[in-house]
Amino acid sequence: MWGRMSYNTIYVGQSGKLTTSSFLPCLFKNAPDVALLSSFISIMLIGEYIHTLDDKKRLSLPVKFRQELGKKLVITRGLEGCLFIYSSKEWQNISQRLGELGMGQASMRGFTRFMLSGAVEVDVDGAGRMLIPDFLKDFADLKNKVVVTGVQTRAEIWNEKAWDAYKHRIEKEADMLAEHLGGIGAL
């Protein structure tokens, strides 16, 4: 297992999960320091997984995602036609930031409505499945096969064909995107 720590994230390699209990005691000797650092740690979701919706519209999340996201999730409409999945804690952060946008501009009101009105709290059952409401299933045009992707602090659910088309388009633009991000200091 490997890990690298930045300001507020512990990155976890493909061989496993770096947990607070296994990582922090080697850095700090007393509990207040561990508690302080624990408050800055966020989740890191990565990868691409093909899963199947069952006949009851339930989706089994990848095991690594279940471990990071927990049992209570928020699922909402995402961008580019996918669905976003957040942990309850991360959703609180997102909804708070959306609430701080204000109501003065139509674009801010519209985006806040888009994200919040489509949000649904869901529970992950003992088998690691969550129920996707019909209106969200329709929004993302989810069929039998779906793709679940990890995007740092959120997971996304895509229609398999839509994901393939999106991925191929982005792969062709990767050099240009990297150059743009480098030009603004993000890379």
Secondary structure as GFF3:
##gff-version 3
##sequence-region A 1 187
A	DSSP	beta_strand	3	5	.	.	.	ID=ss1
A	DSSP	beta_strand	10	12	.	.	.	ID=ss2
A	DSSP	alpha_helix	20	23	.	.	.	ID=ss3
A	DSSP	three_ten_helix	24	26	.	.	.	ID=ss4
A	DSSP	alpha_helix	31	38	.	.	.	ID=ss5
A	DSSP	beta_strand	45	52	.	.	.	ID=ss6
A	DSSP	beta_strand	58	60	.	.	.	ID=ss7
A	DSSP	alpha_helix	63	69	.	.	.	ID=ss8
A	DSSP	beta_strand	72	77	.	.	.	ID=ss9
A	DSSP	beta_strand	83	87	.	.	.	ID=ss10
A	DSSP	alpha_helix	88	99	.	.	.	ID=ss11
A	DSSP	alpha_helix	106	117	.	.	.	ID=ss12
A	DSSP	beta_strand	120	123	.	.	.	ID=ss13
A	DSSP	beta_strand	129	131	.	.	.	ID=ss14
A	DSSP	alpha_helix	134	139	.	.	.	ID=ss15
A	DSSP	beta_strand	145	152	.	.	.	ID=ss16
A	DSSP	beta_strand	154	159	.	.	.	ID=ss17
A	DSSP	alpha_helix	160	183	.	.	.	ID=ss18
###
